C-alpha cells in the first residue's frame, strides 16, 4: 500500500510533456523542473516493481492529474517554481507511456541523451548543450523497456510493444559497440566530444554503474558482462578502506569539465568516493553472475559495522556504525571516512541486495521463488517471512556446497515440483524447506 500510494503521489508531479519534478517541497508545493534524463523513468521502474511483486494491474488504471507550466527555454537547465495542477488527468499507464516517450531522445551514437545529468546529478555539464549521451542510461532504459513490453501486450498495446522491442535491439547494439571501451563499458559521451569512462582518460577512466548495469539490465553481451565486472573489481574495490568506489581516478586537474561533480574534493561524494547506492548495484550484479563469495564479501565490506570494529577504525569512519552512509570518502587522508548518513536510498537497496539477491527471497505476483547466491561454505540459513497475516518459516540447506540454484523445495513436508509457492495472506504458519 505504501508503494502504491507513492506511485500515485509521484505521478502527480509529472508534467504533461512527460518530464517530472526532480524534487519538490510538500509544504509549499514548489519544485524544480530540470533536464535530468533518468528521474522520469524511475516512475515506470517503480510501477513495474509494484505490478511484478503484487500482480495488481489495477494501479495502471488509477487516474491522476499532471502539472503544467512553461517548458525550459534553450540554455535553461532548471527552474524552481510553483507549478499549477492541470485539469487534465490520465491513468498511470498513460503517465508511464509519456515518461518513456519523453526519455526516447537519442544521440549520434544511438544512446540516450544525458541532458543536465542522469543518476549522477554531478554530471551537470556532460550533455546540457543537447548532444551528450549516457551509457548507463542506455542500460537502465533497456531494463525499463524489457519489463514494460509485457505490460503493454497484456493491455493490447501491441504497437507500443513492437516499437519498444525495436528500440531495445538498437540499444543493445549501441551499448556493446559505441559503449564498449575494450575492457569495460564507457560512462558517457560529452557535448564536446570527450568520453567519460575510457582507458584513454587521465581521470574517470572507469565508472562503476555502467559495469553493474550491463549485468543487471541483461543488455551487456555475455562475455563483456564478465570482463567488465572483473575490471570493476580490479580498479574500484578498495579492500584497505572497505569501500567500492563509484569511479576512478577522481576529477581534479584534467581538461574534462563534467559539471559540479568536479567541485567536490577528489574522493568525496560522487567524485570517486563510495557512493553507497551505486556500490550496492555492484553487489547485485555479482549475485546475478553467480559469484556468491564476492557478493557476500562486498556486502560485508561496506556494512557500516565493519568500519567500527576497533576504536581506530571508528575514529577513521567517524559516523554512526548502525545506519547506512550515503557516501564514504575514497582518497588521500580522508579515505575511509563516512559522509552523510541516514540515507534511505542506500539502505533500501542494501536490504534488496541482502534479502532478494543473496538470500534469494523473490516474490513475483504473490508467488515465492527462491534464487539464492551465497558462499559455497554456508551450510544453511533461515528466513522468517511475514506475508499478510501468514508466517513462512523458510530453511535453506546447502549440503553440496554450491553458490546458486534450488534443487528441491518442500512446503509443510510435501514436495513442490514447480519450486514455486503461491503465498496466502489470510493467516497460518507454513514451513518451507529448500535444498541448494
N, C-alpha and C positions, 0 to 999 in steps of 0.2 A: 504493500500500500504506500509506503514511503517513496519507493521508486516511481510508482505510478503518479503520485502527486507531484513529484519532482519533474517528471516529464511534462506534465500539464503546465506547471508553473513556468518552466523554461520556454516552452513553445510560445507563451505569451510575450516573450522578449525577443521574438523573431520579427524582422521587417518583412513587408510584402515582397521585397526583392529577393528574399531567401537568406540574407545575412542576419546575424544576431548581435545583440549587445554583448561585447566582450566581458563586461561586468556591469553591475548596476547596484544602486543603493535602495533597498526596500523602503527605507524611511522617507526618502524624497522622490522615489520613482525616477531618479535621474540616472542615466547610464552612458556608456561610451560606445559609439559606432566606429568601427575600425576597418582596416583592410586585412585583418588576420584571416588566414586561409583554412585553418583547421577547426575553429571553435563551432562553426555551424554544423560540421559533420559529427560532433560529439552528441548532438541531439539524436541523430539517426543511430549512432552506436548504442546509446542507452536504450532506445526503443527496441533495437534488435536483441539486446541482452535481456530486457524485460520479457519480450514475447517468447524468446528462446527458453527461458527458465520456467515461465508460468504456463505457456501455451495459451495465454489470454490475448486473443486478437482483438477484443473489443476496444482496447486502448486506441487502436488505429482509427476508430470511428468517433472518438471524442472530439468535439469541435471547440476550438479556441480562437480568440481574436489575434490579429497581428498588430505590430507597431507600425506607425507611419511617420515619415519625416524626410527632409531633404537628403538626397544621396550625397556622398562626399564628392567634393569638386576635385578637378585634376590638381595633383600636387598636395592634396589634403589627406593626411594619413589617418586622422581620427578626429572625432568631435564629441565632446561631453555635453549632454543636453537632456532636457526632459521631453521625451518623445511621446506623442499622443497615441492613444489606443484607437486603432481603426475600427470602423463598424463592421468591416468585412471579416468573416471567420471561415475557417475550413477545418477539416478533420486532421488528426495527427499524421495520417498517411500523406496527405497533401503537403503538410508542413515539411515532412521529411523529403518529399519529392522536390520541393522548392529549394531546400538546402543542398541537395545533390546537384540540381541543375546549376545553382549559383557556383558551386565548387568546381564544375567542369570547365575550367579555364586552363588550357594547356599551352606551353611554350614551344620553342623551336626544337627542343629535344624530345617532345612528346610527353613531358612530365608536367604535373600541375603547378601553376604559378604560386609562388610563396607569399606574394603580397608584402605586407609590413610585418610578417612573422608567421610562423606556424606553431607547433607545440613549444618550440623555443622562442619565447617572446623577445629575447635579446637580439634575435636576428632581424632587427627592425629596418635595416637598410640593405639587406641582401637583395630584395626584389620589389621595393616600394616604388620603383620607376615603371614597373609593369612588365619586366622581362624575366626576372629571376625565377628559378624553378626549384622545387623541393623534392628530393629523392624520398625522404622519409614520408612526406605527404602522399607520394605515389603508392607506397606500401599500405598506408592507412586507408586510402581511398579504395584500394584493391580489396581489402578485407571488408570494408563497409559494403561494397557492391556485391561481394560473394554472399553475404548474409541477407542482403536486401532483395536479390533476384528471386529467391523462393517466396518471399512475401508478396512480391509483385505478381508472380504466377498464381498464387493462391487467390489473389483478388481479381484475376482475369486481366491484369495489366501486361499482356504479352508483348506489346510493342515496346514498353519500357524495358522489360526483361531482355529482349533481343538487343536493344540499344546498349544496355549496360554490359551484356556479355561481350560485345564487340570492343567496348572501352576497356574491359578487363584484359582481353587479348593484347590490345595495343599497349596497355600499361605494362604488362609483364615483359613484353619485348623491349620496351624503352628502359625499364628498370634494370634489366640484365645486360643491356648493351651500353647505352649512354650513362647509366647509373653505376656501372661497374668500373673499378679502378685497377683491377689486376689481382689484388689480394683481399680487397674488401669493397663495400659499397660507398660511393661518394655520398655527401650530405646535401649539397645544393649547388646550383649554378647561379652566379650573381648577375645583377644587371650589367656590370662592367665586363663580363666575360670570364672573371675569375671563378675557380671551382673551390668549394669547401669540402674537406674530407678526402683530399688527394695526397698520394705519396709525394707528389712534387711540392707540396706546401711546406713552408717553414713553420707555420702554425696551423692548428686544426687539421692535422694530417688524417686523423681518423675520428669519427664520431660514433658513439655507442648505439643510438637508437635506430640508425639506418641498418645496422647489422642485426639487432634483435628483431626488428620488424620484418626483415626479409624472411625470417622463420615464422614469426607469429602470424603474418599475413598469408603465408604459404605462396607468396609470389616469387620468392627467390628460386633460381634454378637449384636443383638438388645439391650439386657439388659446391656451388657458390655459398649455400647456406652454411655448410660445414667449414669451408675455408674462411668465410667472413667472421664466424664465431671464434675460430682459432686466432684470428687477428685481434679480435676484441680482447680475448684472454691474454694475448701477448703484450698488448700495448695499453690496456685500460684497467686491468686488475692489479691493484696495488696492495699486496698482502702485508707489507710492512706497516701500512697505516690502516689496513682493514677497510678499504674503500674500492668502489667501482667508478672510475672516472667517466664523466659524460663525453669529454673529448680531450685530445692531447696532440701536440702541446697547446697550452692556453694562448689566447690572443694577448699580445703585449706590444711588440715593436715592428711587426711586419707591415707591408703595404696594404694588407687586407683591411677593409673597413666594413665589417658586417653589421654594425649597429651598436646599440647601447650595451651589448654584452661585453664590448671591449673596455667599457668604463669600470667594470669590476676588476679588482686586483686579480692577477693570474692565479688560478686555482680556487677561486671563490665563486659561489653560486654556479650559474650555467657556464662560466668561463673556466672549464677544466677541473672543477671540483667534482665531488659526487653529488649529482642532483638525484636524490634517492628514488624519486618517481621513475626516472629513466633506468636507474640501476636495477630496479626490480624487473623491468622488462627483459633484461639480460638473463635473469634467473629463470623467468618463464620460458624464454627461448631455449635454454639448456634442457629444461624438462621436456619440451616438445621434440628435441633431438634425442631424447632418451638418456641424457647424461645425469643420472641420479646423484653420483658423487659430487660432481661440480655444482649442481643446483643447490644441494644442501650445504656444501662448503661456503658458497657465496651468501646463501640465506643467513647462515650462522655468522659469517664475517661482518655483514652490515647490520646485524641485530644490535641495537644500542647497548644492551647489557654487556656485550663482548668488548665494548670500548671503555668499560668501567670496572673491570675485574680487580684492578690494583689501584692504589692511591695515585701512582704515577700516571697510569692510563686515564684515570678520572680527571686529573689536573690538566692533561693534554686535551681531552674531549670537551670538558667544561660545561656541557649541558646535561639535561635530565637523562638518566640511563633507562627510563621506563616509558618513553614515548619516542615516536619516530621523528628524526630530524629531517627537515626538507632538504638540507644540503650539509655536506661535510667537506671542509676545505682540503685541497689536494696538492698544494705546492709550497715550497720553501719552509719557513719557520712555522707557518700556520697549518701544515699538513696534519690531518687527523683531528682538527678542532671542529666541533659541531657548530652549525649556523643557527637558523631559526627553526623552532621546534613546534610540536603540536600540529603537524601538517596532515590534514585528513586525506589529501590526495595520495600521499605516500603510504599512509597507514592502511588505507583501504586496498591498495594494490599489494601491500605486504601480506595482508590476510588472504587475498586472492591467490598469490603465489604459493603460500604455505598450504592452504586448505584445498584449493581446486587443482593446483598443478603438481605439488609434491605429494600430498596425501591422496590426491586424485578423486575428491568428492565432487562429482559433476551431477548437476540436476538439469535435465532437458525435458520441458513440458511435463513437469511434476514426476519425472521418472529418474531414478537413481542409476547412474552408471559410474563404476569405479575405474579410474585410469591413473594409477599412481606412478610416480617416478621417484624412487628412493635409492639410497645407497644399498649395495648388494649385501652389506653386513648387518643391515637392520633385520632382526629375526621376526618382529611383528610390531603392530601398533593398533591402537583402538581409537574410535571416534564415537562420541555420544552426540547424536544429531536430533534436534527437535524440529519437527515439521508439523505446523499447525498444533494440534493437541497430542500428536503422536511422538513417541520416543523411539529412535532407531539406534540400537547398540551395535556398532559395526566393529568387527575384529578382522584385521588383515594379516595373514601369516605369510612368511617368506622362506619356506623350508629349502628352496632351491637356490637361494642367494642370487636372485635376479634384481634388475632395476625396474622393469616395467612389465605390464601385461597381466591380466587376470585369467587364470586357468579354470577356476570354478567358483561358484557362489551358491550359498545356501541361505534360505530365509526360513527361520524357525525350524531348522533341521531338514528342510525339503530342498532338493536340488532346483536351481533356477537355470534352465537350459539356455535361455536368451541372454543371461548375465545382466538383465535389466530388471529393476524392481519398481513397479508402479507405487508411488507413495500415496498414503492416505492421511488426511488431516484430522480425522474425527476421533482420535484417541487410540490408546493401546500401546503396548510395548512390543517391538519387533527386533529380533536378533538376527543379524546378518553376519555370516562367516564367509570370508573370501580368501582364496589362496592365489598368490602370485606365481 
